[in-house]
Amino acid sequence: NHGMFYKGVMYDESMRIPLLIHKPGDNTGRAVSGFVSQIDIMPTLLDLAGMPLPDWNQGKSMKGLMEGDHSCARQEVFSEIKQIKGSKSAPRYTIGCRNKDFLFSYEINHQHDVYEGELYCLKDDPKQSNNLYHRPEYAGQVAEFKERILNWLLATQ
């Protein structure tokens, strides 16, 4: 928890949310690893109910993942945190991306400048205590994550 009171941060403890779904008639139970975004819940439930997905849907069904097909799992997930109204000290907007190897985020302040960035190698630093964002050897990784986030924003806004 990084000793923080405010949990609206892009650390794994705040981003990782367990998802439990019980499919009627299926009492086998299984743990499934893989990335799922909250926007995947609605299409998954509609798919399980045999209902069509609306055209505006941005999520994807995880029914296949529930049935053992790991090819439908996401390779990365994105997250956004908007400032709490009235908070002057919190960044205006934080956006992040997590894949199996890295957790990346950056904060945008009230002047629309990048306020601070964070990049963690989850294999070497699972507690996210060694920020690699400003290290020159990770500049390519930082640029790649920024491009992924920009493409995601353009595709989903």
Solvent accessible surface area in square Angstrom, and as a share of the most:
residue,aa,sasa,rsa
1,N,112,0.57
2,H,67,0.30
3,G,75,0.72
4,M,77,0.34
5,F,202,0.84
6,Y,77,0.29
7,K,102,0.43
8,G,23,0.22
9,V,27,0.16
10,M,12,0.05
11,Y,34,0.13
12,D,19,0.10
13,E,96,0.43
14,S,37,0.24
15,M,33,0.15
16,R,155,0.57
17,I,111,0.56
18,P,121,0.76
19,L,79,0.39
20,L,168,0.84
21,I,52,0.27
22,H,127,0.57
23,K,58,0.24
24,P,116,0.73
25,G,81,0.78
26,D,38,0.20
27,N,132,0.68
28,T,101,0.59
29,G,61,0.59
30,R,131,0.48
31,A,108,0.83
32,V,56,0.32
33,S,90,0.58
34,G,46,0.44
35,F,37,0.15
36,V,48,0.28
37,S,21,0.13
38,Q,121,0.54
39,I,77,0.39
40,D,0,0.00
41,I,61,0.31
42,M,64,0.29
43,P,0,0.00
44,T,1,0.01
45,L,89,0.44
46,L,47,0.23
47,D,49,0.25
48,L,43,0.21
49,A,72,0.56
50,G,66,0.64
51,M,109,0.49
52,P,108,0.68
53,L,76,0.38
54,P,39,0.24
55,D,151,0.78
56,W,182,0.64
57,N,30,0.15
58,Q,101,0.45
59,G,9,0.09
60,K,79,0.33
61,S,26,0.17
62,M,5,0.02
63,K,61,0.26
64,G,22,0.21
65,L,6,0.03
66,M,32,0.14
67,E,97,0.43
68,G,43,0.42
69,D,71,0.37
70,H,105,0.47
71,S,97,0.63
72,C,31,0.19
73,A,12,0.09
74,R,53,0.19
75,Q,137,0.61
76,E,42,0.19
77,V,20,0.12
78,F,39,0.16
79,S,30,0.19
80,E,70,0.31
81,I,36,0.18
82,K,146,0.62
83,Q,41,0.18
84,I,98,0.50
85,K,196,0.83
86,G,75,0.72
87,S,29,0.18
88,K,176,0.75
89,S,109,0.71
90,A,20,0.15
91,P,34,0.21
92,R,104,0.38
93,Y,41,0.15
94,T,11,0.06
95,I,1,0.00
96,G,0,0.00
97,C,0,0.00
98,R,20,0.07
99,N,21,0.11
100,K,137,0.58
101,D,36,0.18
102,F,30,0.13
103,L,2,0.01
104,F,0,0.00
105,S,5,0.03
106,Y,26,0.10
107,E,36,0.16
108,I,39,0.20
109,N,29,0.15
110,H,77,0.34
111,Q,125,0.55
112,H,129,0.57
113,D,79,0.41
114,V,74,0.43
115,Y,131,0.50
116,E,66,0.30
117,G,1,0.01
118,E,34,0.15
119,L,0,0.00
120,Y,12,0.05
121,C,17,0.10
122,L,17,0.08
123,K,140,0.59
124,D,122,0.63
125,D,18,0.09
126,P,91,0.57
127,K,155,0.66
128,Q,3,0.02
129,S,94,0.60
130,N,77,0.39
131,N,53,0.27
132,L,8,0.04
133,Y,27,0.10
134,H,134,0.60
135,R,99,0.36
136,P,113,0.71
137,E,113,0.51
138,Y,55,0.21
139,A,59,0.45
140,G,54,0.52
141,Q,46,0.20
142,V,15,0.09
143,A,60,0.46
144,E,79,0.35
145,F,0,0.00
146,K,71,0.30
147,E,107,0.48
148,R,63,0.23
149,I,0,0.00
150,L,99,0.49
151,N,81,0.42
152,W,50,0.18
153,L,39,0.19
154,L,132,0.66
155,A,81,0.63
156,T,29,0.17
157,Q,151,0.67
